[in-house]
Amino acid sequence: MTPRISVVMPVYNVEKFVKAAIESVLSQTFDNFELLIIDDRGDDRSIQICKQFIGDPRVHIIRHAKNKGLAAARNTGIRHALGEFIAFIDSDDLWHSEKLARHVQHLDNDSQIGVSFSRSSFIDYDGKFIDFYQMPKLNDIDAAHLLCRNPVGNGSAPVIRRTTLNDIRYQSMSTAERYSCYFDETFRQSEDIECWLRIAATTSWKIEGLPEPLTYYRLNHGGLSANLLKQYASWEKMIEKARDFAPTLLARHEKAARAYQLRYLARQAIRLGDGKAAVELVNKAIATSPSILQAETGRTVTTLVAAYAQWIMPAWGYIVIEGVGQKCISIIQKMRISRDGVTNEFMQDNKF
């Protein structure tokens, strides 16, 4: 039987997480899928762990000859996929057991939806819930909103029609080999938002989300503030590329989009404990487009206050304030999810 869904999982140096990621896919209540594990040639035991699952006929391992990066691994998976729908999961993330079933229902109910994504719940390095959620807009998403706020959120959230991906397919420019690309392999970061933006800006497919937190997104352990500069550089590279296929969109929304990106990076700097960098980033965000203060007053002011508090206050004082603030945010987020009709079965019942 031809699988309805092809699940693409790139694997590279994730031996601590990959077993749980695979188990979360194989435990889906919707079981008409194939799992394509793309071996991107890491140097740890990740693939040895993956081989434990090849007794399941749904599991297939595809090896790269050398490390090519996340975008190339996803492209390899898409080219090998047999399914009508393509789902992506990063090998350090997890899924709720109902994820695929919900997305299939969502896509079957509206043939104009090209990208179906879910809300996400954050987990820490050890897989424990942090009690925070990505709470994006779910409907009426246009290219401008996607450019500024990326409601899809992360690479483990979307399930995409194969025909939608075909509409943005292009041939690689490599002289050594010619093959179809969907994600831009010249990107080592921001490759997902670049792909979603091309779908939003160059096709008529709808992008819609589900209110349930069906994706469990793992926050990186530690990290360096210097990586934020690399992330920002990759985002700017995406903007330069977008000038070719969406010049009008960029002319209208580039400043606001840059401000939102800088604010997002400021929040990442806060998470990394770098108050000085957070202050610089959030101030630059507001200077780039002061309109974000009016458009999203609460989030912008909260980021500003948190950045200065972390920079100025002693560590213990900031930890106390942060704990109170996080508790308040968690309560508000849960109230919003409950208002959307999400039942308790989708709230933090991960058993992995």
Number of C-alpha atoms within 10 A of each C-alpha: 5 11 17 17 25 27 27 26 27 28 26 24 18 20 20 15 20 25 19 19 20 23 15 19 24 20 13 17 14 18 15 16 25 24 25 23 26 24 23 22 18 15 11 13 14 21 24 10 16 19 13 10 17 11 9 11 9 17 18 17 19 15 16 14 9 10 14 15 18 24 23 24 25 25 22 23 24 26 12 12 20 18 19 15 25 25 26 22 27 23 25 27 23 28 28 24 21 17 24 23 14 19 24 17 10 19 19 11 10 10 11 15 19 25 28 23 31 28 26 27 24 21 22 15 16 11 20 15 19 15 18 17 21 18 20 17 18 17 12 10 16 14 19 19 16 20 27 17 17 22 25 27 20 21 19 25 29 25 26 23 22 20 14 20 22 13 15 16 15 14 11 15 11 8 6 6 8 10 13 15 22 23 25 20 18 12 18 16 20 20 21 20 22 23 17 22 22 20 21 22 18 13 13 14 18 19 25 23 23 22 22 26 25 26 27 26 29 23 16 11 9 10 13 11 19 10 11 17 12 13 16 17 14 18 20 15 16 20 19 13 13 19 14 10 14 16 14 12 15 19 10 11 15 20 18 22 24 22 24 24 23 23 26 19 22 30 25 17 26 23 16 17 19 18 22 16 22 30 25 17 23 28 18 17 27 20 13 18 16 15 15 21 14 9 10 11 12 12 12 21 14 12 20 21 13 22 27 18 20 23 19 13 12 10 12 10 12 16 14 10 13 15 10 10 13 14 13 11 14 15 12 12 17 17 11 14 19 15 11 12 10 16 11 11 11 17 18 18 11 16 9 12
